[in-house]
């Protein structure tokens, strides 16, 4: 089975993440999407971050009624900085029956070479690149062993935007699934 891996800090999960998963399923690029929150994201500032358990709980609630979408706690097993290489080696060994496609935004491509053990990743991982309006140089994509594209209308939502709105006591209605809106506000107002 083709599995789309949607990783990241999900600090918090938002409707843009949901739309990406649904688009990948609708376009039949994958048969399932696994949401995998990082335990500790290696390239992000963690000030104002919700803990791993809260972020995972938000994901579970947000996708509870979405067929073929699952929340996974794989990164908790490592309880350390979340490296994609470590995750992929674990998944390759544990789920030999699946074909994995790691989902990334096109804007990540210029920074892929900063990822831990990039040479192994580019030679071993299938990437599913989420395209939007491309404004950056993505020529590094030619180095990847395997790459497909998920075409999607730009979704102008970010977790940073949501946290900023909450800190300003402004509405986040329509930016996150309604089922988790009040929980997200409660957690992030304390940060």
N, C-alpha and C positions, 0 to 999 in steps of 0.2 A: 504494500500500500504506500502511496506517496503521502508523506507527512510534511506539512509546512510548519517550520519552527519559528514562532514569533517571540523573540527574546527582547530583553531590555529591562530598564528599571521599573517601568510602569508605576511612576511616582507622581500621580496615579494613572491607572488605565483610563482611557477616554474613548469617545465615540469614533475618533479617527482610527484607533487600533481595531475596533470592532469592524469598521468598514473595510479595512485592509483584509482581515480574515474572511469576511463574507465575499469580497471580490475574488480572492484566490480560490475559494470553493466554487463560486458561481462560474468562473472562467475555467473550471475543471483543471486547474494547474496542480491541485492537491486534493486528496479525499478527506483529509482532516487537518485542522490547525491546532497545534499545541502551543499555548501561551506559557512561556518560561521566564518568570521574573528572575533577575540577577539577585544573588545574595548580597554581594558588594560589587557594584559596577566599577570596573577598573579605570574608566576614563571620565567619570563624572564627580562633581562636588557633591558630598552627601549631607550638607547642611540643609535642614528642613525636610529630610527624607523620612518617610514612614518606615517602620520596621518591616522585615521580610514577611512576617505572618500577616500583618495588616494588608500589605500590597497583594499577597496571594489570596486573601479572603475577598478583597475587592474584585479581583479577576474572577473568582469562582461565582460570585453573585452576579457580576456583569454578564457572564456568558451562560448562566444557568439554563436558559431556554433556547440556546443556539445549538442546533444539531451539528455534530461533527467538530465542535470546538471544546477543548479541554484545557484545564489549568494544571500545570505540572510543577512539582516542588523539587525537581532534580538538583537544582543549585544548592538547596539546603543541605544535601548530603555532604557537600564539600565544606560548608560553613567558612568560606574564605572568599577571596576575590574571585569573581566569576570570569573564567576564561573560556571563550568559545571552543578552543581546541580541546580542553579537558571535557567539556560537555559532549562534544561530538564523538570523541573516542569512547566515552561511556555509552552513548546511544548506539554507536556502531556495534559495540560488543554485546550490549543487552538486547537490542531489537534487530537482529540480523535479517528479519523478514521484511523490514520496512526500507523505503528509499526516502532519505531526508533531504529537505530543501530549506536552507537557512534564509529567512526573509530579512532583507535589509532595505533601507531607503537609499535611493540613488545618491543622496547627499553624503552618505557614509563612505562611498567608494574612494574618494581622495584620501581618506584616513585609514583605509583598511591595512595599509602597510605598518601602521602603528599597533595593530592588534598583536597580542602575544602569539608567537610562533606562526606568523603570517605565511611563511613559506609552506608549512604543512597545510594550513587552511586552504590556500589557493590551489594546492594540488589534490586535495581530498574532499572538499566540501562542495556540494551543489548549492549555488546561490539563487535565490528568487528575488530579483531586484524590483522594488516598488518604484515605478516611474511617475514623476509628476512633471512640472515644467522644469526642464533641466537647465540649470544656470551655471553649473560647475563643470570642470574638466573631469570626465569619467573615463579617460583613456586607460586607466589602470584596470578597467574591466577586462581588457584583452589578456591579462595575466591569469584570469580565473579559469580553472579546468572546465567548469560547467556553470552556465548562467542562463536563466530564463528571465523574462520580464513580465511583471504584473502591471498592466496599464490601468490607472485609476485617476479619477478627477481629483485635483488637489484638495486636501482636507486641511484647512487652516486652523488646526487645534494643536496645542502642545501642552504637555504636563506642566511646564514652567508657567505658561499662561494661566492655567487653572490654579496653581499654587499662588500666583500673584493676585489673581482676582479674589481668592479666599482671604488673603492677608489684608486686602483692601475692603473686605466685607461686601464684595460685589457678587452678583449672581453668576452661577456656573450652569444655569439651566440650559439644557440642550448640548452641553459640551461633554457630559458624562452620562452613562445610563441612569435613568430615573431611579432604578432600584438601589443604587449606591450613592446617590447625590448627598443625602443627609449624613451618611457615614463618612464620606470623604470630607465634608465640611467640618464635621466634629473632630476628626483626626488632625487635619491640617491647620485648623485654627489654634491648636495647641502648640504648633511648631514655631 
